Amino acid sequence: MNKFSIQRFAQISILSAVFFAVWSTSGTRPLAGSVMLGISALAFVFSILNWGFKENSKLSDIAKNPFLLGGGILVLLGIIQVLNPHTIAYDADGYLHARSIEYIKWIPSGIKADAEVYGSAKAVAELLTAYFFASALFFHSKNAKFCKFLLKFFALNIAAMSIFTIAQKILNAQAVYFFFSTDSQFYGPYYYSNATCAAIFLGLCATAASFCLDFDTAKSFKKKMISFLWIFPAIPQTAAIFISTSVGSKMSVLIFSALLILFAIFVFLKKRIGNAKTLSAIFAIIIISAFPTFNVAKSSYESLSPTKKASVIGRAELAYVAKDVFLKAPIFGSGADSFGYSASKVEMKKTFGNLFLNSAHNSILNYACEYGIAGIAAIFAVFFLWAKRLFARRKILQTANIICLMGLIVSTFHSMFDIFLQIPSTMVFYALIMTLSASILKEAKDEA
C-alpha cells in the first residue's frame, strides 16, 4: 500500500463517516452507532498512517491538532468512568432503575448500564466517534481540494436529507424511514427533532460557505452566476427547519442570517470608508436594531403554545438543577450520561418530581456535570488550540471560512438551550464545521 492509496482510504473514510452521520438515524442506537464508530476509527487510523508516511511530517503536527490532545483527555476521563462505575442502571417492568455500588471515590466514576439504557459506556463510545472523526479530519486541513469537496459533499447530503424530511412530514409518517417505530419526537432520519434541525442548520452554513467559495474563486461572470445555484439546496434546508417544532433552530437561522447581512455590509463599507468608520456603522446598526428585535422576540414568546412556554421555563429551571448536580462531583463529574440519574435525586422533592431528566438541555452545563472541571478544561484546550490555528491562518482564510465560523458561533449559542452536542451525528457535523473554519479552502494556498 503506497502513500497515495493511504491518503485516498483516509479521505474516503472521512466522506463515508459524514454520509453515515447524515443518514444513519443520528447514531444514537447501538447498530447505527457502531457503524459510525467503526468508520470514524478507520478514518483516524488511515489519517495517522498518511501523516506518518509524509516526508515533511513533524511531531509538532500532533500538538497542533486541537482534537487529538484535548479530546483525548476527555475520552480518557470517560474511559476511567466506564471502568469505575458508581451506579448500575437497568430497565425493569418498563421503568429505569438505578442501584449504587462500591467504587474508587478519588478517581472519575460513572454509570454501568446495557447498550439500550443511558450509561457511560454508550456515551463514551459516541464521544469516541466524534473524537476519531475530528482528529482524522484535522490532519487533512491543509488539503484545499479535499476540504472544498468535503464542504460541498456535506451541504448536498444535508439538502437531500432535508427534502426527505419534508416529504416525511407531509406524509405524516409515524416511524423513522417509515419503518423504525419510536416514542421519541423523531424528524426525518433521526429519532430526535432537535438533532435533525441542528444538523440541517450546520448543513445550511456549509451551503452558504460553498456559495461564497465558488463566488469568490470564480474568474468569469458566468461562473459567478453559476455559484448562485447554491440557493436550491438552501431552500429545502431552510424549509425543513421552519416547518419543524424546533424553536432554537429557527432562531439560529434568523441570527445566522443577521450575521450574514452585517458581514455583507462590513465588506461593502470597508472598501469605501475604512475599518474604523465601518465598525462604528455596524455598531450603530446593532444598537438601532436591538429594540425592535427585543419586541419581536417578546411577541414571539407570547405567541408560543402553553406547552412550548413550559418547555422554555423548564429549561431555565434546569440550570439550577445542573448547579446542584455539578457541586456533588465538581472535579471529575458524575459520569458520562449520568445527568438523568443525578438530577432525579436532586429534584425528588422539587419542581420536576422523581422524573428521569436525560439532560440539562444545555451542552456546556451537561458536560460540566458529567465530566467536571477536568472535562471542561479539556474542552477549553480543544478550543484554545483551534483558535490558535485559526489566528495563524488568518491571512489566507476565505470568506467561506468566516461563514463557517459564524455558523459555529450560532450553533454554540443554540447548544446552550439544547442538548444536540451529545448526539453522535451533530457532534461530527460540529467538528466538521469547526475544522473547515480553520482549513485551507483555496487550492493555490494548499501548502500554507
Secondary structure, DSSP 8 states (H G I E B T S, - for coil): --HHHHHHHHHHHHHHHHHHHHHSGGG-SHHHHHHHHHHHHHHHHHHHHHHHH-TT--THHHHH-HIIIIIHHHHHHHHHHHHSEEEEEEEETTEEEEEE----TTS--EEE--TTS--HHHHHHHHHHHHHHHHHHHTTTT-HHHHHHHHHHHHHHHHHHHHHHHHHHHTT--SBTTTB--SS--BTTBS-HHHHHHHHHHHHHHHHHHHHHHHHH--SHHHHHHGGGGHHHHHHHHHHHHTSS-HHHHHHHHHHHHHHHHHHHHHHHHHHH-HHHHHHHHHHHHHHHHHHHHHHHHHHHHTS-HHHHHHHHHHHHHHHHHHHHHHHSTTT-S-TT-HHHHHHHHTTTSTT-S------S-HHHHHHHHHHHHHHHHHHHHHHHHHHHHHHTTTT--HHHHHHHHHHHHHHHHTTS--GGGSHHHHHHHHHHHHHHTS--SGGGTT-
